[in-house]
Amino acid sequence: MLVKLAHSMPAKKVWFAIEGPADWTVKDGFIVRGAKEIVRVSDVPITFGGRARYNVENALGAAALASALGIGDDAIAAGLCSFRSTVEDNPGRANLAHLPSGARVLVDFGHNPAGIEWLIARLPRDDYVICAAILADKNARSMVETLARVGSSFVATQTETERTLAAEELAQLAREFFADVESVSDATTALDRALECARPGGGVLVTGSLYLLRDLFGRLETVR
């Protein structure tokens, strides 16, 4: 449909797709423009080595738009290679912080079952202490059940919004799936408690709601 509609649009058109004919696509592990290799997919940090397919698509879209605006291939490659999944560049999307204790804090605002499933399928370990808040209008039970695949400890909290599921209610759901569950209503205190529970070299996963990341932003800056 988009291709058909494009014929009626006077603007310049640049097409991108991971597969199939397009001005920008992926071939043999490279993002390419036509037949020219621009950058290795694995060198674009937000693609996580190409595993994050949706971010490969995002990178292609950004490259296509930049080229349409007259930006050169070298600058496009440099931009794609410098944009990282950090609090500064892309807050809330698989941000990873390393603490002096050796613990790692992974932050992702997966806020529905599909987002949590996508995240869990790509995590490298299964021993996280999970610090989560979930909105009451989400399928919290499904999200908590999925999170249990990557940890046995859960710190339930809540956010500063009327839509939040109360920390104790979330904890009650989590007790069906986790061996160790605590309820801490204050989000900052909940994160501190999760960090205390993490074993040396272990990991803390902060997720469940964009509002949670908003409430924790100041605290997360100190653990980057």
C-alpha positions in Angstrom: 0.0 0.0 0.0 2.8 2.4 0.9 4.5 1.8 -2.4 1.3 2.5 -4.3 0.7 5.7 -2.3 4.2 6.8 -2.9 3.6 7.3 -6.6 1.2 10.2 -5.9 3.7 12.0 -3.6 6.0 14.6 -5.2 8.7 14.3 -2.5 11.9 12.4 -3.0 11.6 8.8 -2.0 14.3 6.5 -0.5 13.3 2.9 0.3 14.8 0.8 3.0 14.1 -2.9 4.1 16.1 -5.6 5.7 15.1 -8.0 2.9 14.1 -7.4 -0.7 14.9 -4.7 -3.2 15.5 -1.3 -1.6 17.8 1.7 -1.8 19.1 0.7 1.7 19.2 -2.9 2.8 21.3 -5.5 4.5 23.6 -7.8 2.5 26.2 -10.2 3.8 26.2 -8.6 7.3 26.6 -5.1 6.0 24.2 -2.1 5.8 24.4 -1.2 2.1 23.3 1.6 -0.2 22.8 0.0 -3.5 25.9 -2.1 -4.0 28.1 -0.1 -1.7 28.9 -1.5 1.8 28.4 1.3 4.3 29.0 -0.3 7.7 28.9 -3.7 9.3 25.6 -4.4 11.1 27.6 -5.8 14.1 29.5 -2.4 14.4 26.2 -0.6 15.0 25.8 -0.7 18.8 22.0 -0.5 19.0 21.6 -3.7 16.9 23.3 -5.8 19.5 25.4 -7.6 16.9 22.3 -7.8 14.6 20.2 -9.7 17.2 17.9 -6.6 17.7 16.2 -6.9 14.3 13.9 -3.9 14.9 17.0 -1.7 15.5 18.6 -2.9 12.3 15.4 -1.6 10.7 15.7 1.6 12.6 19.3 2.0 11.5 18.3 1.5 7.9 15.6 4.1 8.3 17.9 6.6 9.8 20.5 6.0 7.1 17.9 6.4 4.4 16.6 9.6 5.8 20.1 11.0 6.3 21.0 10.2 2.7 17.8 11.8 1.4 18.9 15.0 3.2 22.3 14.9 1.5 24.4 13.5 4.3 27.4 11.5 3.0 28.0 7.8 3.5 31.0 8.3 5.8 29.0 10.6 8.1 26.1 8.1 8.2 28.4 5.2 9.1 30.0 7.3 11.9 26.6 8.3 13.2 25.3 4.8 13.3 28.5 3.5 15.1 28.4 6.3 17.7 24.8 6.0 18.8 24.7 3.6 21.7 22.1 2.1 24.0 23.0 4.3 26.9 21.0 6.6 29.2 22.4 9.5 27.3 21.7 8.3 23.8 18.7 6.1 24.1 17.3 6.2 27.7 15.3 3.1 28.8 16.3 0.8 26.0 18.6 -2.0 27.2 20.9 0.5 29.1 23.6 -1.3 31.0 25.5 0.1 34.0 28.5 -1.5 35.7 28.9 -0.9 39.4 32.1 -0.8 41.5 30.8 -3.9 43.3 30.8 -5.8 40.0 27.1 -5.9 39.8 25.4 -4.9 36.5 22.2 -2.9 36.2 20.2 -3.4 33.1 17.4 -0.9 32.4 14.7 -1.4 29.9 11.2 0.1 29.8 9.5 -3.0 28.5 6.0 -2.2 29.6 3.8 -4.9 28.1 4.0 -8.7 27.6 5.4 -8.4 24.1 8.1 -5.9 25.2 9.1 -8.1 28.2 9.2 -11.3 26.0 11.4 -9.5 23.5 13.8 -8.4 26.2 13.9 -11.7 28.1 14.7 -13.7 24.9 17.9 -11.6 24.5 19.3 -11.5 28.0 22.6 -13.3 28.6 21.9 -14.6 32.1 19.2 -16.0 34.3 20.1 -14.8 37.7 18.9 -11.2 37.8 17.3 -9.6 40.8 14.3 -7.9 39.2 13.1 -4.5 40.3 9.8 -3.8 38.6 6.7 -1.7 38.6 3.7 -2.3 36.2 0.7 -0.2 35.4 -2.7 -1.6 36.5 -4.1 -1.7 33.0 -1.3 -4.0 31.7 -1.3 -7.8 31.8 0.9 -7.9 34.9 0.6 -11.6 35.5 1.9 -12.5 32.1 4.8 -10.0 32.4 5.8 -11.3 35.8 5.6 -14.9 34.7 7.9 -14.1 31.8 10.4 -12.2 34.0 10.7 -15.3 36.2 12.7 -17.0 33.4 15.6 -14.8 34.2 15.7 -14.6 38.0 14.3 -15.9 41.3 14.3 -12.7 43.3 11.7 -9.9 42.7 11.5 -6.5 44.3 8.0 -5.1 43.6 7.5 -1.3 43.6 5.2 1.3 42.2 5.3 4.6 40.3 4.1 8.1 40.9 1.1 7.8 38.7 -2.5 6.9 39.5 -2.3 4.1 36.9 0.3 2.2 38.8 -0.3 -1.3 40.3 0.3 -1.1 44.0 3.6 -2.6 45.1 2.0 -5.1 47.4 -0.5 -6.2 44.7 2.4 -6.7 42.3 4.3 -8.6 45.0 1.3 -11.0 45.4 1.4 -11.8 41.7 5.1 -12.3 41.8 5.0 -14.8 44.7 3.4 -17.3 42.4 6.6 -17.3 40.2 9.5 -16.2 42.3 11.2 -17.8 45.4 12.1 -14.4 47.0 9.7 -11.5 46.7 9.8 -8.1 48.5 7.4 -5.2 48.3 8.9 -1.7 48.5 6.6 1.1 47.5 9.2 3.8 47.0 10.9 3.2 43.7 14.3 4.6 44.7 14.4 2.5 47.9 13.3 -0.6 45.8 16.3 -0.2 43.5 18.6 0.2 46.4 17.2 -3.0 47.9 17.6 -4.9 44.6 21.2 -3.8 44.5 21.7 -5.1 48.1 20.2 -8.5 47.1 22.4 -8.9 44.0 25.3 -11.2 44.5 28.8 -10.1 43.7 29.1 -10.0 39.9 25.3 -10.5 39.6 22.8 -8.4 37.8 19.8 -6.2 38.5 17.0 -5.8 35.9 14.9 -2.7 36.2 11.8 -2.9 34.0 8.1 -2.9 33.7 7.1 0.7 33.1 8.4 3.9 31.5 7.1 5.7 34.5 9.4 3.7 36.7 12.4 4.9 34.7 11.2 8.4 35.0 10.9 8.1 38.8 14.4 6.5 39.0 16.2 8.7 36.5 18.2 10.7 39.1 19.2 7.5 41.0 20.1 5.7 37.8 22.5 8.5 36.9 24.6 7.6 39.9 25.0 3.9 38.9 26.1 4.5 35.3 
